[in-house]
Amino acid sequence: MLTSSISLHLPKCPLAYSRCHSVLRTRLALPLLQSASSQSRNTSQSRSSSHGCRVRAMTTQSTEDASKATATEMKQGGVLTGKWAVITGASRGIGQAIAEAMAEEGADLILLAQRGGALEEVAEICKQKGSKKVDVMPVDLSDMSQVDKFAEDVLKKYGAVDVLVNNAAILGPISYEGDATKNPNMGQGPIDGDPDEWDKVLRVNMMAPMRLMRRLTPAMVEKGEGVVINIDSSAGLSPKPGNAVYSASKWGFRGWSKGCTMFFKDKGIKVVTVYPLRHTPP
């Protein structure tokens, strides 16, 4: 069974974080991506707490099934062999971990981030882990013209992709009480900070992934299958005053993602929202 929302607790220690791709592979990537290669499975309904804000990744049974399937799938070349996956924010952290997990399943990858040099390093790692083809595309996701150009290039070069992972995000300046010298931009509260910086946070965290889905999912629908994995945040479930703008972007992205889950339910496309609780990228 597969839910449409996932809460994922990632390690805070940078050393442990560097190995979190194995967690993502067994608890997230493998179960989700099996659905990308086989659309015969039915998506289960999201389950929430009485407050409607906390959801589980999957049933215990599905986790056990994923673990048992690992060795068999790897012998067969991986569940994503021959599939193309787009991953934003792939130059480090969660994006890199997902890229490596998908590489281990044989996926061909299109890696996107603003830091081209770091992407090249990740691409080499993914090739070593099992990807036969890895394309690297540096893109500034705060620039909507670049986002549209990226999507246009992907469709022209590869046609419909099989998996889209909207992972890239920026935090923006943080609000601090008292000493403003801690952050010259101040922060995200209603009486401090630069609204232009807020706009950038909203563009990268919400508008860019919305735009990518608008550009890339029609080809998935035409193909009749596909998976979209939207990496949201615990801030999209429980906001804090110091990161109000970041929380707003993640609440908005959460609403978009959940709406898309319902919209694509009968169209062969699975949209899954992931809420990492905390992490510290190396």
C-alpha positions, 0 to 999 in steps of 0.5 A: 500500500502507498499513501499520498503523504509521508513524514520522514525523520532524517538524521541531524548529524552530517555524518549520518546524513551522508548515509541517509540515501539507504533510508530513503531507498528502503522507506521511500524510493523503492516502494514509490518507484515500484509504482512507477514501473507497475501502475497496477497497484492502487494508491491507498488513502492518506491517513492523518491524526485527529489534527489532520497534520501528521501522516505515516509513510506507509503501513508496516507491511509495505515496509517489510515488503519493500525490504524483502523485495530489495535483493530480488529487484537489484538482481533484475537490474532495479525497478527503474531501469530504463526510466527517466527521473528529474530531480531538483536540488540534486547537488547535495542533501536530500536531493543527492540522497534521492538521486543515489537511491534512484541510481541504485535502482537503475534510473537514468537521471536529469539532475537540476540545481544552481551549482553546476560543479556540485551536480557534476560530482553527484552525476559521477557518483550516480553513474558508479551506483548504477545510472547509465545516463545522467544529464546535468542542467544548472538552473536558477529556480527563482527565474521562471523563464529558466524553469520554463526553458528547462522543462521545454528542453527536457521534453524535446530531448527525452519526451515524457519523464517517468519521475519528477522529484520537486526537492529544491528549496531555500530557507531565506533570512531568519527572524531574530529577536533583539540583535539585528546584526545576526542577520543583516536582512533580518527575517521573515516576520511581518515587521522585518525583512525584505519582501523581495527576498520573501518573493524569491523564497516563494518562487523557488519553494512553491512556484517553480515546482508548480510550474514544473508540474504544469509543464511536465505532467501533461506528457505523463498523462498522455503516456498513462503513467508517472510519479511526482514526489514533492518534498515539502517540510515539517514547516508545512505542517507546523509553522514557527514565527522565525521562518514564517515565509518559509512556512508559508511557501511550504503550506502553499506547496502542501495544498498544491500537492494534495490537490494534485494527488486528488486530480491525478488519482484516476489519470495514472499519475501518483503524486506523493508529498514527503515531510522531512522532520529535520535534517542537516545537509553536509 
